Amino acid sequence: MIYFDNSATTKPDKEVLSTFNKVNEDYYFNPASPHVKGLETEKLLDSAREQIRKLLKLDQQSIIFTSGATESNNLLLTGMARAKKQFGRTIITTKLEHPSVLETVRALEEEGFIVKYMRFKEDETLDLEHLEGLLTSDVILVAMMHVNNVMGAILPVAEVASLIHNYPKIHFHVDCVQSFGKVPLQLEGVHSFSLSGHKFNGLKGQGILVFSQLKTIAHTLFGGGQEYGFRSGTVNVASAVAMSRAIRLTLDDYEMQRARLYQMKEEIERYVKQFPGIQLNSQQNGAPHIVNLSFVGVKGEVIVNAFSKRDIMVSTTSACSSKRAKLNESLTALHVSDEAITGSIRISLSKNNTAEEVHTFNEVFREIYEEVEELLKK
């Protein structure tokens, strides 16, 4: 089996699994308990938090352990919007965002907040002049992803942070789920960001929210006051420690793996674009692990099934929204035609993939292309 759906989830590293199991066996105690074993477990949790701080080169930001980026994004956006509503009601984001951001801001609209969307130019780059025009004294929150999970587009976080700098009321949140371990993080001027462990060979149910203004947010979970009072509930210490291990492993060979991903991506793109009727949607200067292409005239689900029957796993759009009937908003926002969106598939790579797998993919691609060639619009 060749697994090319790594933007949906990645295979856990054996070291991460081993760490998770060992901590569950040896430190299953509640870190809030006052006895000696509880205190030892709390110390282990603090150690994991501090290791992440050093690995990510953070200063005084708070690190909050969550169940994943969906929870992190929900907690941050909801809590920050409600805390700042006395100062303004406008939220700015993009149509490229993951549903955990888009659906959250839409829910906030129902509470009376105003949501505005940054536009993209015809060349698929963010229209910074349009953003500048959206920035007013009523804006309290800007949320955007660093790397898009469908197209691999890299958004200009530093440039957006520079524009926001002149508006001290605005909180700037960045979803770094698809960028960590793939492209350098851009954190200057960013007030909070989210990561999800299972996107970089960690475990499902692992997430963090890194936050520099903890006292300014309204809490939306209540209980025992864990995680600085921001996320009540008994902390999953094993998950936290295992996530710190996943972060370290990712950063240990980051440069080498990034170069490998670019090589594999370029090999796939170079091969597929020679076929008439195939449209490359992913940007040449995008993230190194995502290739998005369209069989124009054929449904993407048909192509995914054809690959799956040959033991190659690819995806249509993002796994979180691929079963929905509507067209993918990321592709629409980047001016991809409806017909190309319908026929789009996503190939997403990880450090576990090999050049041999890419070669096999290309061979199978030709087979499938020949099967559907008559249906393609060239």
C-alpha positions as CSV (number, residue, x, y, z in Angstrom):
1,M,0.0,0.0,0.0
2,I,1.2,3.5,-0.9
3,Y,-0.1,6.2,1.4
4,F,-0.3,9.6,-0.3
5,D,-3.0,11.2,2.0
6,N,-0.6,12.6,4.7
7,S,-2.4,16.0,4.9
8,A,-5.4,14.1,6.3
9,T,-3.2,12.2,8.9
10,T,0.2,10.7,9.2
11,K,1.5,7.4,10.5
12,P,2.6,7.7,14.1
13,D,6.4,7.4,14.7
14,K,7.2,4.3,16.8
15,E,9.1,6.5,19.3
16,V,6.0,8.6,19.8
17,L,3.8,5.5,20.4
18,S,6.4,4.0,22.7
19,T,6.6,7.3,24.7
20,F,2.8,7.4,25.0
21,N,2.5,3.9,26.2
22,K,5.3,4.2,28.7
23,V,3.9,7.3,30.3
24,N,0.5,5.7,30.5
25,E,2.0,2.7,32.3
26,D,4.4,4.6,34.6
27,Y,2.7,8.0,35.1
28,Y,-1.0,7.3,34.9
29,F,-1.6,9.5,38.0
30,N,-3.6,12.7,38.0
31,P,-1.2,15.7,37.8
32,A,-3.6,17.7,40.0
33,S,-3.4,15.2,42.9
34,P,-1.4,16.4,45.9
35,H,0.3,13.1,46.7
36,V,3.9,12.3,45.6
37,K,2.9,10.4,42.5
38,G,0.6,13.3,41.4
39,L,3.4,15.8,41.9
40,E,5.8,13.6,39.9
41,T,3.3,13.5,37.1
42,E,2.8,17.2,37.2
43,K,6.6,17.7,37.0
44,L,6.7,15.5,33.9
45,L,3.9,17.6,32.3
46,D,5.8,20.8,33.1
47,S,8.9,19.2,31.6
48,A,7.0,18.4,28.3
49,R,5.7,22.0,28.2
50,E,9.2,23.4,28.7
51,Q,10.7,21.2,26.0
52,I,8.1,22.3,23.5
53,R,8.9,25.9,24.5
54,K,12.6,25.4,23.7
55,L,12.0,23.4,20.5
56,L,9.7,26.1,19.1
57,K,12.0,28.9,20.4
58,L,9.1,30.6,22.3
59,D,9.5,33.3,24.9
60,Q,6.7,33.9,27.5
61,Q,3.8,32.4,25.6
62,S,1.5,30.0,27.3
63,I,1.4,26.5,25.9
64,I,-2.1,24.9,26.3
65,F,-2.5,21.2,25.6
66,T,-5.7,20.4,23.7
67,S,-7.3,17.5,21.8
68,G,-6.2,18.9,18.4
69,A,-6.2,22.0,16.3
70,T,-10.0,21.9,15.8
71,E,-10.4,22.4,19.6
72,S,-7.6,25.0,19.7
73,N,-9.1,27.1,16.9
74,N,-12.6,26.9,18.4
75,L,-11.4,27.8,21.9
76,L,-9.3,30.7,20.7
77,L,-11.7,32.3,18.2
78,T,-14.8,32.0,20.4
79,G,-13.0,33.1,23.6
80,M,-11.2,36.0,22.0
81,A,-14.2,37.3,20.0
82,R,-16.4,37.3,23.1
83,A,-13.7,38.9,25.3
84,K,-13.2,41.7,22.8
85,K,-16.8,42.4,21.7
86,Q,-16.9,45.6,23.7
87,F,-14.1,47.0,21.5
88,G,-15.5,45.9,18.1
89,R,-17.3,43.1,16.3
90,T,-15.4,42.6,13.0
91,I,-13.5,39.3,12.4
92,I,-11.3,38.9,9.3
93,T,-10.4,35.6,7.8
94,T,-10.0,33.8,4.4
95,K,-12.1,31.3,2.4
96,L,-9.1,29.0,2.4
97,E,-9.5,28.2,6.1
98,H,-10.1,24.8,7.6
99,P,-13.7,24.2,8.7
100,S,-12.6,24.5,12.3
101,V,-12.1,28.2,11.6
102,L,-14.7,28.9,8.9
103,E,-17.6,27.2,10.8
104,T,-16.5,28.9,14.1
105,V,-16.6,32.4,12.6
106,R,-19.9,31.6,11.0
107,A,-21.3,30.6,14.4
108,L,-20.0,33.8,15.8
109,E,-21.8,35.7,13.0
110,E,-25.0,34.3,14.6
111,E,-24.0,36.0,17.9
112,G,-23.8,39.4,16.1
113,F,-20.2,39.5,15.0
114,I,-19.3,40.6,11.4
115,V,-17.1,38.4,9.3
116,K,-15.1,39.7,6.4
117,Y,-12.9,37.7,4.0
118,M,-9.6,38.6,2.5
119,R,-9.6,38.2,-1.3
120,F,-7.0,36.5,-3.5
121,K,-5.7,37.8,-6.8
122,E,-6.0,36.0,-10.1
123,D,-2.4,34.8,-9.6
124,E,-3.6,33.0,-6.4
125,T,-1.7,35.3,-4.0
126,L,-3.4,37.1,-1.1
127,D,-4.5,40.6,-1.9
128,L,-2.8,42.6,0.8
129,E,-4.2,45.9,-0.5
130,H,-7.7,44.5,0.0
131,L,-6.8,43.4,3.5
132,E,-5.5,46.9,4.2
133,G,-8.9,48.3,3.2
134,L,-10.7,45.9,5.5
135,L,-8.7,46.9,8.6
136,T,-10.6,49.4,10.7
137,S,-11.0,50.3,14.3
138,D,-13.8,47.8,14.6
139,V,-11.6,44.8,13.8
140,I,-10.8,42.7,16.8
141,L,-9.6,39.4,15.4
142,V,-7.7,38.2,12.3
143,A,-7.4,34.4,11.7
144,M,-5.7,32.7,8.9
145,M,-3.8,29.5,8.1
146,H,-0.1,29.4,7.2
147,V,-0.4,26.6,4.6
148,N,-3.6,25.6,3.0
149,N,-4.5,21.9,3.4
150,V,-6.0,21.5,0.0
151,M,-3.8,23.5,-2.4
152,G,-0.6,23.8,-0.4
153,A,-0.7,27.6,-0.8
154,I,1.7,29.4,1.6
155,L,0.0,32.5,3.0
156,P,2.1,35.6,3.8
157,V,1.9,35.6,7.6
158,A,4.7,38.1,8.1
159,E,3.2,40.6,5.7
160,V,-0.2,40.3,7.4
161,A,1.3,40.7,10.8
162,S,3.1,43.9,9.6
163,L,-0.3,45.4,8.5
164,I,-2.0,44.4,11.8
165,H,0.8,45.9,13.9
166,N,-0.8,49.3,13.5
167,Y,-4.0,48.1,15.1
168,P,-3.2,47.1,18.7
169,K,-6.8,45.9,19.4
170,I,-6.5,43.1,16.9
171,H,-5.6,39.6,18.0
172,F,-3.8,37.7,15.2
173,H,-4.3,33.9,15.2
174,V,-2.5,31.5,12.8
175,D,-3.4,27.9,12.1
176,C,0.0,26.2,11.6
177,V,-1.3,22.7,11.2
178,Q,0.0,22.1,7.7
179,S,3.1,24.2,7.9
180,F,4.9,22.7,10.9
181,G,7.7,20.5,9.7
182,K,7.1,21.5,6.1
183,V,8.0,25.2,5.9
184,P,9.6,27.6,8.4
185,L,7.1,28.9,11.0
186,Q,6.6,32.6,10.8
187,L,5.7,33.7,14.4
188,E,6.8,37.3,14.7
189,G,3.7,39.5,15.2
190,V,1.5,36.4,15.7
191,H,-0.4,36.4,19.0
192,S,-1.5,32.7,19.0
193,F,-1.1,29.6,16.8
194,S,-2.3,26.0,16.8
195,L,-0.7,22.7,16.0
196,S,-2.0,19.1,15.6
197,G,0.2,16.2,16.4
198,H,-1.2,13.7,14.0
199,K,-0.2,15.9,11.1
200,F,3.5,15.4,11.8
201,N,3.7,11.7,12.8
202,G,2.3,12.2,16.3
203,L,-1.0,10.8,17.6
204,K,-4.6,11.7,17.0
205,G,-6.1,13.7,19.9
206,Q,-2.9,15.7,20.4
207,G,-2.9,19.5,19.9
208,I,-1.5,22.6,21.4
209,L,-2.6,26.2,21.4
210,V,0.3,28.7,21.9
211,F,-1.0,32.0,23.3
212,S,0.7,35.3,24.3
213,Q,-2.3,37.0,25.8
214,L,-3.9,34.5,28.1
215,K,-5.4,37.0,30.5
216,T,-7.3,38.7,27.7
217,I,-9.5,35.8,26.6
218,A,-12.9,34.7,27.8
219,H,-13.0,31.0,28.9
220,T,-15.5,28.7,27.2
221,L,-14.7,25.5,29.2
222,F,-15.3,25.4,33.0
223,G,-14.4,22.9,35.6
224,G,-11.3,22.2,37.7
225,G,-9.2,25.0,36.2
226,Q,-6.5,22.9,34.5
227,E,-4.3,24.4,31.8
228,Y,-4.2,27.9,33.3
229,G,-7.9,27.8,33.8
230,F,-8.3,27.9,30.0
231,R,-9.1,24.2,29.4
232,S,-10.6,22.5,32.4
233,G,-10.4,18.7,32.5
234,T,-7.8,16.2,33.7
235,V,-4.8,16.7,31.5
236,N,-3.7,13.8,29.2
237,V,-0.1,13.7,30.3
238,A,0.9,10.8,28.1
239,S,-0.4,12.7,25.1
240,A,1.4,15.9,26.1
241,V,4.8,14.1,26.6
242,A,4.4,12.1,23.4
243,M,3.6,15.3,21.4
244,S,6.8,16.9,22.7
245,R,8.6,13.9,21.4
246,A,6.9,14.2,18.0
247,I,7.9,17.9,17.8
248,R,11.5,17.0,18.6
249,L,11.7,14.2,16.0
250,T,10.2,16.5,13.3
251,L,12.7,19.2,13.9
252,D,15.7,16.9,14.2
253,D,15.7,16.2,10.5
254,Y,13.6,19.0,9.2
255,E,15.9,20.4,6.5
256,M,16.6,17.0,5.0
257,Q,13.0,15.9,4.9
258,R,11.9,19.2,3.5
259,A,14.3,18.8,0.6
260,R,13.1,15.2,0.0
261,L,9.5,16.3,-0.1
262,Y,10.2,19.0,-2.7
263,Q,12.0,16.5,-4.8
264,M,9.1,14.0,-4.7
265,K,6.6,16.8,-5.4
266,E,8.5,18.1,-8.3
267,E,8.8,14.6,-9.8
268,I,5.0,14.1,-9.6
269,E,4.3,17.5,-11.1
270,R,6.8,17.2,-13.9
271,Y,5.3,13.8,-14.9
272,V,1.5,14.6,-14.7
273,K,1.6,17.9,-16.5
274,Q,2.6,16.3,-19.8
275,F,-0.9,14.7,-20.1
276,P,-3.5,16.7,-22.0
277,G,-6.6,17.4,-19.9
278,I,-4.7,17.3,-16.6
279,Q,-4.7,20.7,-14.7
280,L,-2.2,21.4,-12.0
281,N,-3.9,23.5,-9.2
282,S,-1.2,23.6,-6.6
283,Q,1.3,26.5,-6.7
284,Q,4.8,25.9,-7.9
285,N,6.1,27.9,-4.9
286,G,3.7,26.3,-2.5
287,A,4.3,23.8,0.4
288,P,6.6,20.9,-0.4
289,H,4.1,18.1,0.5
290,I,0.9,18.9,-1.4
291,V,0.1,18.3,-5.1
292,N,-3.4,19.2,-6.2
293,L,-4.5,18.4,-9.7
294,S,-7.6,17.9,-11.8
295,F,-8.8,15.4,-14.3
296,V,-11.0,17.9,-16.0
297,G,-14.3,16.3,-17.0
298,V,-14.1,13.3,-14.6
299,K,-15.2,13.3,-11.0
300,G,-12.4,13.3,-8.4
301,E,-14.1,10.5,-6.5
302,V,-13.8,8.2,-9.6
303,I,-10.0,8.9,-9.8
304,V,-9.6,8.3,-6.0
305,N,-11.4,5.0,-6.3
306,A,-9.3,4.0,-9.2
307,F,-6.1,4.7,-7.3
308,S,-7.5,3.0,-4.2
309,K,-8.2,-0.2,-6.1
310,R,-4.5,-0.3,-7.0
311,D,-3.5,0.3,-3.3
312,I,-2.6,3.9,-3.6
313,M,-4.4,6.2,-1.2
314,V,-5.0,9.8,-2.3
315,S,-7.9,12.2,-1.5
316,T,-10.4,14.4,-3.2
317,T,-10.1,17.7,-1.2
318,S,-9.6,17.7,2.6
319,A,-10.7,14.6,4.6
320,C,-12.8,16.8,6.9
321,S,-14.9,18.1,4.1
322,S,-14.5,15.6,1.2
323,K,-17.8,13.9,2.0
324,R,-19.8,17.1,1.7
325,A,-21.7,17.8,-1.5
326,K,-20.6,21.4,-2.0
327,L,-17.5,22.5,-3.9
328,N,-14.4,23.0,-1.9
329,E,-14.2,26.7,-0.8
330,S,-10.4,26.8,-0.9
331,L,-10.3,26.0,-4.6
332,T,-13.1,28.4,-5.3
333,A,-11.4,31.2,-3.5
334,L,-8.3,30.6,-5.6
335,H,-10.3,31.0,-8.8
336,V,-10.2,27.3,-9.9
337,S,-13.2,26.5,-12.2
338,D,-16.1,24.5,-10.9
339,E,-15.3,21.7,-13.5
340,A,-11.7,21.5,-12.3
341,I,-12.8,21.5,-8.7
342,T,-15.1,18.5,-9.4
343,G,-12.3,16.6,-10.9
344,S,-9.6,17.5,-8.4
345,I,-7.6,15.1,-6.3
346,R,-4.9,15.8,-3.6
347,I,-1.6,13.9,-3.3
348,S,0.1,14.7,0.0
349,L,3.4,13.4,1.1
350,S,5.4,12.7,4.3
351,K,8.8,11.7,5.4
352,N,7.7,8.1,5.2
353,N,7.3,8.2,1.4
354,T,10.0,7.2,-1.0
355,A,11.2,7.9,-4.5
356,E,10.2,4.4,-5.5
357,E,6.6,5.1,-4.4
358,V,6.5,8.2,-6.5
359,H,7.7,6.1,-9.5
360,T,5.0,3.6,-8.9
361,F,2.4,6.4,-8.6
362,N,3.4,7.8,-11.9
363,E,3.1,4.4,-13.6
364,V,-0.4,3.9,-12.1
365,F,-1.3,7.5,-13.0
366,R,-0.7,6.7,-16.7
367,E,-2.9,3.6,-16.5
368,I,-5.8,5.5,-15.0
369,Y,-5.3,8.4,-17.4
370,E,-5.6,6.0,-20.3
371,E,-8.8,4.5,-18.8
372,V,-10.5,7.9,-18.6
373,E,-8.8,9.8,-21.4
374,E,-11.9,9.9,-23.7
375,L,-13.9,11.6,-20.9
376,L,-11.3,14.4,-20.3
377,K,-11.8,17.9,-21.7
378,K,-8.6,18.9,-23.3
